[in-house]
């Protein structure tokens, strides 16, 4: 990204983008505004109160932040949920940022903005010609389709056929062209193959690949990372420290927040989580799994593996069992008997399947490193149960109605007795082994430069250079908005 010439690449593309944004009355938020949503202009904040959070209204671009107040429509406090000890069974505090209150109901819309905005402001995308292609294992293509719809751009969503019905329904309702590829969330190569097929068909298709687009990681580094720092300062108690950050690997966007947190808290432990049925980082393994949204079987180009301290694998059966515990009435009644407050119980549906996997991974981290009351672990609850109602229905049909006995079994076997199995603290050479896996996907299959692969490992400035581009982006966004000339 530091080699990207930030001059306007194609003046005709740039002028048509200006015109399209003028027609659609689009003002692009700066990354600084999404990082500090209290700095969003008062005129925009006042109008947001009358705009539904899921509406295809360009003002909702300013809601691509972690502080939307769903009850008032205003910019409010950071959306988070602390999971109490009655559920986690560990002494350390476990706190997750909540992604439910983004447009589309998932935080991935932020990653798509991080990828799309640099193209718009530098004449690399023509909204009158290009079709925006969003290869994904679920929520990324939804975020991309949402932002594309705001621009009046033809969106193409590519995702595995075994993803939840809700995702496909939503994409078709918003007008996206949908391609369902073979397999489940771990079948990422099949997604790439479809991208190449479309590119060969026509140069209209412009691929926004979240697995190699640094805008994905940059958005989380600058915005998710800072938001966690701010939240910790708001919540910290005497002698407490930010001890851990947990993220599923997925596209390696969210885990880039750990790079930011390392700068602020040098001793933090960053844990990468994946599915046991496809233990790519843990065992150089492969397979299929049901933790939706964390595509694997390869190492994303944008993953700074040197910053990952440990990896763990979660049996995909466990998040599904806890999804039932958190959403079925008998599960809520059981948790209430444990002393969990009604307020927390009412918010547990904020956690979707991969969110619950992040929670279980956080419990493993606390147990492995023997963390205590002074340790705070942060993670991300990427989306909510809204995307998985069909999964709950399928489990009720195949397993029978949920009851208090099953609630007790699920709580005790998955949460209370969670162990440190399938958990690995990484040495220098463990990290290098994982990093080297990038070669087979990105150099042999996708045609990237092996010199850059080596730079990712050996060049001490490589990652900082990519994360330091945001001030320039914001300058370009500000100038772009001036040329669009839309009044608030």
C-alpha positions as CSV (number, residue, x, y, z in Angstrom):
1,X,0.0,0.0,0.0
2,X,2.9,2.4,0.6
3,X,3.8,1.8,-3.1
4,X,0.4,2.9,-4.2
5,X,0.6,6.2,-6.1
6,X,-1.9,8.4,-4.4
7,X,-2.3,10.7,-7.4
8,X,-5.6,10.3,-9.2
9,X,-5.2,7.2,-11.3
10,X,-8.0,7.8,-13.8
11,X,-9.4,11.4,-14.0
12,X,-12.5,10.2,-15.9
13,X,-13.3,7.6,-13.2
14,X,-12.7,10.3,-10.5
15,X,-15.0,12.8,-12.2
16,X,-17.8,10.2,-12.6
17,X,-17.4,9.3,-8.9
18,X,-17.7,12.9,-8.0
19,X,-20.9,13.2,-10.1
20,X,-22.4,10.0,-8.7
21,X,-21.8,11.1,-5.1
22,X,-23.3,14.5,-6.0
23,X,-26.4,12.8,-7.4
24,X,-26.7,10.4,-4.5
25,X,-26.0,13.2,-1.9
26,X,-23.1,11.3,-0.5
27,X,-20.6,12.8,2.0
28,X,-17.8,10.4,2.8
29,X,-16.9,10.3,6.5
30,X,-13.2,10.6,7.4
31,X,-11.6,7.8,9.3
32,X,-11.0,10.3,12.1
33,X,-14.8,10.9,12.4
34,X,-15.4,7.1,12.5
35,X,-12.7,6.8,15.2
36,X,-14.1,9.8,17.1
37,X,-17.8,9.7,16.3
38,X,-18.4,12.6,18.7
39,X,-16.6,14.8,16.1
40,X,-19.2,14.1,13.4
41,X,-20.7,17.4,12.4
42,X,-23.7,18.4,14.6
43,X,-25.9,18.9,11.4
44,X,-25.3,15.2,10.5
45,X,-25.8,13.9,14.0
46,X,-29.1,15.7,14.3
47,X,-30.4,14.3,11.0
48,X,-29.3,10.7,12.0
49,X,-32.0,10.7,14.6
50,X,-34.7,10.5,11.9
51,X,-32.9,7.9,9.8
52,X,-33.4,4.2,10.3
53,X,-30.1,2.5,11.0
54,X,-30.6,-0.1,8.2
55,X,-32.0,2.4,5.7
56,X,-30.2,2.9,2.4
57,X,-29.5,6.5,3.3
58,X,-26.0,7.9,2.7
59,X,-26.0,9.5,6.1
60,X,-25.7,5.9,7.5
61,X,-22.1,6.0,6.3
62,X,-21.5,8.0,9.4
63,X,-22.9,5.1,11.5
64,X,-20.0,2.9,10.5
65,X,-18.6,3.2,14.0
66,X,-18.9,1.5,17.4
67,X,-21.1,4.1,19.2
68,X,-24.5,4.1,17.7
69,X,-27.4,4.4,20.1
70,X,-30.1,2.2,18.7
71,X,-32.8,3.5,21.0
72,X,-32.4,7.2,20.1
73,X,-30.7,7.0,16.7
74,X,-28.0,9.3,18.0
75,X,-24.3,8.9,18.4
76,X,-23.9,7.6,21.9
77,X,-21.6,5.5,24.0
78,X,-19.5,2.6,22.8
79,X,-21.6,-0.6,22.3
80,X,-20.1,-3.4,24.4
81,X,-21.2,-6.3,26.6
82,X,-19.2,-7.7,29.5
83,X,-19.9,-11.3,30.0
84,X,-20.2,-12.0,33.8
85,X,-18.2,-14.5,35.8
86,X,-21.4,-16.6,36.3
87,X,-21.2,-17.4,32.6
88,X,-17.4,-17.4,31.9
89,X,-16.3,-19.2,35.1
90,X,-13.0,-17.2,35.1
91,X,-11.6,-14.4,37.2
92,X,-10.6,-12.2,34.3
93,X,-13.0,-9.7,32.9
94,X,-14.2,-10.6,29.3
95,X,-15.6,-7.7,27.3
96,X,-16.8,-7.7,23.7
97,X,-17.4,-4.8,21.4
98,X,-21.0,-5.3,19.9
99,X,-21.3,-5.3,16.1
100,X,-25.1,-5.6,16.1
101,X,-25.6,-1.8,16.0
102,X,-23.8,-1.1,12.7
103,X,-25.7,-0.7,9.5
104,X,-26.4,-4.3,8.2
105,X,-26.1,-5.5,11.9
106,X,-22.5,-6.5,11.6
107,X,-19.1,-4.8,12.0
108,X,-17.9,-6.0,8.5
109,X,-19.5,-2.9,6.9
110,X,-16.5,-1.0,8.4
111,X,-14.0,-3.3,6.6
112,X,-15.8,-2.7,3.3
113,X,-15.7,1.1,3.8
114,X,-12.0,0.8,4.5
115,X,-11.5,-1.0,1.2
116,X,-13.9,1.0,-1.0
117,X,-13.2,4.6,0.1
118,X,-9.5,4.7,-1.0
119,X,-10.6,3.6,-4.5
120,X,-13.3,6.3,-4.7
121,X,-11.1,9.2,-3.8
122,X,-8.2,8.2,-6.1
123,X,-10.1,7.4,-9.3
124,X,-9.6,3.7,-9.2
125,X,-13.3,2.8,-9.4
126,X,-15.9,4.0,-11.9
127,X,-19.4,3.7,-10.4
128,X,-20.9,4.1,-13.9
129,X,-19.0,1.1,-15.3
130,X,-17.6,-1.2,-12.6
131,X,-19.4,-3.9,-10.7
132,X,-18.1,-4.1,-7.2
133,X,-17.3,-7.7,-6.3
134,X,-17.3,-8.7,-2.6
135,X,-15.8,-12.2,-2.0
136,X,-16.9,-13.2,1.5
137,X,-17.9,-15.9,3.9
138,X,-20.9,-13.9,5.0
139,X,-21.0,-10.4,6.5
140,X,-18.3,-8.8,4.4
141,X,-20.4,-9.1,1.2
142,X,-23.4,-7.8,3.0
143,X,-21.5,-4.7,4.1
144,X,-20.1,-4.3,0.5
145,X,-23.6,-4.6,-1.0
146,X,-24.9,-2.0,1.4
147,X,-22.2,0.5,0.5
148,X,-22.6,-0.3,-3.2
149,X,-26.4,0.4,-3.0
150,X,-25.7,3.8,-1.5
151,X,-23.6,4.6,-4.6
152,X,-26.1,3.1,-7.0
153,X,-23.4,0.6,-7.9
154,X,-24.0,-3.0,-9.1
155,X,-22.9,-5.2,-6.3
156,X,-21.7,-8.8,-6.7
157,X,-21.7,-11.0,-3.6
158,X,-19.7,-14.3,-3.7
159,X,-20.1,-16.6,-0.7
160,X,-20.3,-20.3,0.1
161,X,-23.6,-22.1,-0.6
162,X,-23.7,-23.5,3.0
163,X,-24.0,-20.0,4.7
164,X,-27.2,-19.2,6.5
165,X,-30.4,-18.6,4.6
166,X,-30.7,-15.1,6.2
167,X,-27.6,-13.9,4.5
168,X,-28.8,-15.0,1.0
169,X,-32.2,-13.5,1.6
170,X,-30.8,-10.2,2.7
171,X,-28.4,-9.9,-0.3
172,X,-31.1,-10.6,-2.8
173,X,-33.5,-8.2,-1.2
174,X,-30.9,-5.4,-1.5
175,X,-30.5,-6.2,-5.2
176,X,-27.1,-7.8,-5.2
177,X,-26.0,-10.3,-7.8
178,X,-25.3,-13.4,-5.8
179,X,-23.0,-16.3,-6.6
180,X,-23.0,-19.3,-4.2
181,X,-19.8,-21.2,-4.4
182,X,-19.3,-24.8,-3.4
183,X,-18.8,-25.7,0.3
184,X,-18.9,-23.9,3.6
185,X,-17.0,-21.0,5.2
186,X,-13.6,-22.8,4.9
187,X,-13.9,-23.1,1.1
188,X,-12.2,-19.8,0.4
189,X,-10.2,-20.9,-2.7
190,X,-13.5,-21.6,-4.4
191,X,-14.4,-17.9,-3.8
192,X,-11.1,-16.8,-5.3
193,X,-11.7,-19.0,-8.3
194,X,-15.0,-17.4,-8.9
195,X,-13.4,-14.0,-8.7
196,X,-10.9,-15.0,-11.4
197,X,-13.7,-16.3,-13.5
198,X,-15.5,-13.0,-13.4
199,X,-12.3,-11.0,-14.1
200,X,-11.7,-13.1,-17.1
201,X,-15.2,-12.6,-18.3
202,X,-15.1,-8.8,-18.2
203,X,-13.0,-5.9,-16.8
204,X,-16.3,-4.5,-15.4
205,X,-15.7,-6.7,-12.4
206,X,-13.5,-5.0,-9.8
207,X,-12.6,-7.3,-6.9
208,X,-12.5,-6.0,-3.3
209,X,-10.9,-9.0,-1.7
210,X,-11.0,-8.6,2.0
211,X,-8.2,-11.1,2.5
212,X,-5.6,-9.0,0.7
213,X,-7.0,-5.5,0.9
214,X,-5.2,-3.5,3.5
215,X,-8.1,-1.1,3.9
216,X,-9.8,-3.9,5.9
217,X,-7.0,-4.2,8.4
218,X,-6.4,-0.4,8.5
219,X,-10.0,0.3,9.4
220,X,-9.8,-2.1,12.4
221,X,-6.3,-0.9,13.4
222,X,-7.4,2.7,13.6
223,X,-11.0,2.4,14.7
224,X,-11.6,-0.9,16.5
225,X,-8.2,-0.8,18.2
226,X,-8.7,2.8,19.4
227,X,-12.2,2.1,20.5
228,X,-11.0,-0.8,22.8
229,X,-8.4,1.5,24.3
230,X,-11.0,4.2,25.0
231,X,-13.4,1.6,26.4
232,X,-10.8,0.2,28.7
233,X,-10.0,3.7,30.0
234,X,-13.7,4.2,30.7
235,X,-14.1,0.8,32.5
236,X,-10.8,0.1,34.2
237,X,-10.7,-0.5,37.9
238,X,-7.7,-0.1,40.2
239,X,-4.6,-2.2,39.1
240,X,-6.4,-3.6,36.1
241,X,-4.6,-4.1,32.8
242,X,-5.5,-4.8,29.2
243,X,-4.2,-8.4,29.2
244,X,-5.6,-9.9,26.0
245,X,-7.3,-9.4,22.7
246,X,-9.1,-12.3,21.0
247,X,-10.2,-12.5,17.4
248,X,-11.1,-15.2,14.9
249,X,-8.7,-15.0,12.1
250,X,-11.2,-14.9,9.2
251,X,-10.0,-12.3,6.8
252,X,-7.5,-11.0,9.4
253,X,-9.1,-7.6,9.4
254,X,-10.4,-7.5,13.0
255,X,-7.2,-9.1,14.5
256,X,-5.3,-6.0,13.2
257,X,-6.8,-4.2,16.2
258,X,-4.3,-6.2,18.1
259,X,-1.5,-4.5,16.3
260,X,-2.8,-1.1,17.5
261,X,-3.3,-2.4,21.1
262,X,0.3,-3.8,21.1
263,X,1.5,-0.2,20.6
264,X,-0.5,1.0,23.7
265,X,-0.1,-2.1,25.8
266,X,3.2,-3.8,24.9
267,X,2.6,-6.9,27.1
268,X,-0.8,-7.7,25.7
269,X,-1.5,-11.3,24.5
270,X,-3.1,-11.5,21.0
271,X,-5.0,-14.8,20.4
272,X,-6.1,-15.9,16.9
273,X,-9.1,-18.3,17.0
274,X,-10.3,-20.8,14.4
275,X,-12.4,-23.9,14.1
276,X,-11.1,-27.2,15.3
277,X,-12.6,-28.8,12.2
278,X,-10.3,-26.7,10.1
279,X,-7.2,-26.0,12.2
280,X,-5.1,-24.1,9.7
281,X,-2.9,-22.0,12.1
282,X,-2.9,-24.6,14.9
283,X,-2.0,-27.7,12.8
284,X,-1.6,-26.5,9.2
285,X,-4.8,-28.4,8.8
286,X,-7.9,-28.3,6.6
287,X,-11.6,-29.3,6.6
288,X,-15.1,-27.9,6.8
289,X,-16.9,-26.3,9.8
290,X,-20.0,-24.5,10.9
291,X,-18.6,-21.3,12.6
292,X,-20.0,-19.0,10.0
293,X,-18.0,-16.1,8.8
294,X,-14.4,-17.1,9.6
295,X,-13.1,-18.4,6.2
296,X,-9.9,-20.3,6.5
297,X,-7.6,-23.0,4.9
298,X,-5.2,-20.2,4.2
299,X,-3.4,-17.3,5.9
300,X,-4.7,-13.9,4.7
301,X,-2.2,-11.7,3.1
302,X,-3.0,-8.9,5.5
303,X,-2.4,-10.9,8.7
304,X,0.6,-9.7,10.6
305,X,1.4,-13.1,12.0
306,X,4.4,-11.8,14.0
307,X,1.9,-10.0,16.2
308,X,0.0,-13.1,17.1
309,X,1.0,-14.7,20.5
310,X,-1.2,-17.7,20.5
311,X,-3.7,-19.7,18.5
312,X,-6.6,-21.9,19.6
313,X,-9.2,-24.0,17.9
314,X,-12.9,-24.3,18.9
315,X,-15.0,-27.3,18.2
316,X,-17.8,-25.9,16.0
317,X,-20.4,-27.8,18.0
318,X,-19.7,-25.6,21.1
319,X,-20.8,-22.2,19.7
320,X,-24.0,-23.8,18.3
321,X,-24.9,-25.3,21.7
322,X,-24.3,-21.9,23.4
323,X,-26.3,-20.2,20.7
324,X,-29.3,-22.2,22.0
325,X,-28.4,-21.6,25.6
326,X,-28.3,-17.8,25.0
327,X,-31.5,-17.6,22.9
328,X,-34.0,-20.3,24.1
329,X,-36.4,-19.5,27.0
330,X,-35.2,-22.5,29.1
331,X,-31.6,-21.4,28.6
332,X,-32.5,-17.9,29.9
333,X,-34.2,-19.4,32.9
334,X,-31.2,-21.6,33.7
335,X,-28.8,-18.6,33.5
336,X,-31.1,-16.6,35.7
337,X,-30.8,-19.4,38.4
338,X,-27.1,-19.0,38.2
339,X,-27.4,-15.3,39.2
340,X,-27.0,-13.8,35.7
341,X,-28.9,-10.5,35.7
342,X,-32.0,-10.0,33.5
343,X,-30.2,-7.2,31.7
344,X,-27.3,-9.4,30.6
345,X,-29.6,-12.2,29.7
346,X,-31.6,-9.9,27.5
347,X,-28.4,-8.9,25.6
348,X,-26.9,-12.3,25.1
349,X,-28.7,-12.6,21.7
350,X,-26.2,-9.8,20.6
351,X,-23.8,-12.7,20.1
352,X,-23.9,-14.7,16.8
353,X,-22.1,-18.0,16.2
354,X,-18.6,-16.5,15.6
355,X,-19.1,-14.1,18.5
356,X,-19.7,-17.0,20.8
357,X,-16.6,-18.7,19.4
358,X,-14.7,-15.6,20.4
359,X,-16.2,-15.7,23.9
360,X,-15.1,-19.4,24.3
361,X,-11.7,-18.5,23.0
362,X,-11.4,-15.8,25.6
363,X,-12.2,-18.2,28.3
364,X,-9.5,-20.5,27.1
365,X,-7.0,-17.6,27.1
366,X,-7.9,-16.7,30.7
367,X,-7.4,-20.3,31.8
368,X,-4.2,-20.9,29.8
369,X,-2.4,-17.8,31.1
370,X,-4.0,-18.1,34.5
371,X,-5.4,-14.6,34.4
372,X,-6.9,-13.0,37.5
373,X,-9.1,-10.1,38.5
374,X,-6.6,-7.6,37.3
375,X,-6.7,-8.9,33.8
376,X,-9.2,-7.6,31.1
377,X,-9.6,-9.5,27.9
378,X,-11.3,-7.8,24.9
379,X,-12.9,-9.5,22.0
380,X,-15.4,-8.6,19.3
381,X,-19.0,-9.8,19.0
382,X,-19.2,-9.4,15.3
383,X,-22.9,-10.0,14.6
384,X,-26.0,-11.2,16.4
385,X,-28.5,-14.1,16.5
386,X,-30.5,-12.2,13.8
387,X,-28.4,-14.0,11.1
388,X,-28.9,-17.4,12.6
389,X,-32.6,-17.9,13.4
390,X,-32.7,-20.6,10.7
391,X,-29.9,-22.4,12.5
392,X,-31.9,-22.3,15.8
393,X,-34.8,-23.8,13.9
394,X,-32.7,-26.5,12.3
395,X,-31.3,-27.5,15.7
396,X,-34.8,-27.6,17.3
397,X,-36.0,-29.8,14.4
398,X,-33.0,-32.2,14.5
399,X,-32.3,-32.3,18.3
400,X,-35.7,-31.6,19.8
401,X,-37.0,-28.7,21.8
402,X,-34.6,-27.1,24.2
403,X,-35.1,-27.7,27.9
404,X,-33.6,-27.0,31.2
405,X,-31.7,-30.3,31.3
406,X,-30.0,-29.5,28.0
407,X,-29.2,-26.0,29.2
408,X,-27.4,-27.4,32.3
409,X,-25.5,-29.8,30.1
410,X,-24.4,-27.1,27.6
411,X,-23.4,-24.7,30.3
412,X,-21.4,-27.2,32.3
413,X,-19.7,-29.0,29.4
414,X,-18.9,-26.0,27.1
415,X,-18.5,-23.0,29.4
416,X,-17.8,-24.1,33.0
417,X,-15.5,-27.0,32.0
418,X,-13.8,-25.3,29.1
419,X,-10.2,-26.4,29.0
420,X,-6.9,-25.3,27.5
421,X,-6.9,-28.1,24.9
422,X,-6.2,-27.1,21.3
423,X,-4.4,-24.0,22.5
424,X,-0.8,-23.1,21.5
425,X,1.4,-20.3,22.6
426,X,3.6,-19.4,19.6
427,X,7.4,-19.3,19.5
428,X,9.2,-17.2,16.9
429,X,9.5,-20.2,14.6
430,X,5.9,-21.2,15.2
431,X,4.9,-17.8,13.9
432,X,7.3,-18.1,11.0
433,X,5.8,-21.5,10.1
434,X,2.3,-19.9,9.9
435,X,3.6,-16.9,7.9
436,X,5.3,-19.3,5.4
437,X,1.9,-20.8,4.6
438,X,1.1,-17.5,2.8
439,X,3.4,-18.6,0.0
440,X,1.2,-21.4,-1.3
441,X,-2.0,-19.2,-1.5
442,X,-0.6,-15.8,-2.4
443,X,2.5,-16.5,-4.5
444,X,1.7,-19.7,-6.2
445,X,-2.1,-19.3,-6.6
446,X,-2.7,-15.5,-6.6
447,X,0.5,-14.2,-8.2
448,X,1.8,-11.9,-5.6
449,X,5.4,-10.9,-5.2
450,X,7.6,-13.2,-3.0
451,X,9.8,-10.1,-2.2
452,X,6.8,-8.5,-0.5
453,X,6.1,-11.7,1.4
454,X,9.6,-11.6,2.8
455,X,9.2,-7.9,3.6
456,X,6.2,-8.7,5.7
457,X,8.4,-10.8,7.9
458,X,11.8,-9.1,7.8
459,X,11.0,-5.4,7.1
460,X,10.4,-3.8,10.5
461,X,8.6,-0.9,8.9
462,X,6.3,-2.9,6.6
463,X,3.2,-3.0,8.8
464,X,3.6,0.5,10.3
465,X,3.8,2.0,6.8
466,X,0.5,0.4,5.9
467,X,-1.3,1.5,9.1
468,X,0.1,5.1,8.9
469,X,-1.7,5.9,5.6
470,X,-4.9,7.1,7.3
471,X,-4.1,10.8,7.7
472,X,-3.4,11.0,3.9
473,X,-6.7,9.2,3.2
474,X,-8.5,11.7,5.4
475,X,-7.0,14.6,3.6
476,X,-8.1,13.1,0.3
477,X,-11.6,12.4,1.6
478,X,-11.9,16.0,2.8
479,X,-10.9,17.4,-0.6
480,X,-13.1,14.9,-2.4
481,X,-16.1,16.0,-0.3
482,X,-15.4,19.7,-1.2
483,X,-15.5,18.8,-4.9
484,X,-18.7,16.9,-4.5
485,X,-20.2,19.9,-2.8
486,X,-23.2,18.3,-1.1
487,X,-24.6,20.5,1.7
488,X,-25.4,18.9,5.0
